[in-house]
Amino acid sequence: MYRTEPRLSNTRPRILVVDDDPIFLAVAGSGLAAAGFDSTSVGDGVEALEALDAMRFDGALIDLAMPRIDGFRLLGLVRGSERLRRLAIIVVTGRGDTEAVAHAMALGADGYERKPVVWPGLIERLRQSIENRASGAGYRAAAMAQEAAVRPQSIRPKSGRPSI
């Protein structure tokens, strides 16, 4: 079951917060409300998919380490959905290893924030990601990141000249 903060107006962006830590969910709900967002909090990827099916969201904050469906799998499922392609997604997690960051970005995350969260920076990144996704810029950037992730690391042939 998920908890929804009341929607105060039709113009406030709605954010889905997905994390198995109830303290983070409470802090995120308060921080988002203070910044002018409405939020819905869920404890894992399964509940996130249910919420995404039931409501429209402008953005999501997703943890990576969760039970049932982890953040990587959730991110892949969301980015694979035509209906959800404009959802701005910021990964918010305790993991800071390069592999996790690269994998999340390759799956289509719009940003990556390591816990403990610096809220003003996260709020600004979230606002920008929502604007980019709404205009289509974020969708194109994510598609380019996904394409780059499957491309070879270098485009230079052994001769040292760039190939076109």
ABEGO torsion letter per residue (X at the ends): XBBBBBBABAABBBBBBBBABAAAAAAAAAAAAAAGBBBBBBABAAAAAAAAAABBBABBBBBABBBGBBAAAAAAAAAABAAAAABBBBBBBABABAAAAAAAAAAGBABBBBOBBBAAAAAAAAAAAAAAAAAGAAAAAAAAAAAAAABBABABBAAGBBBX
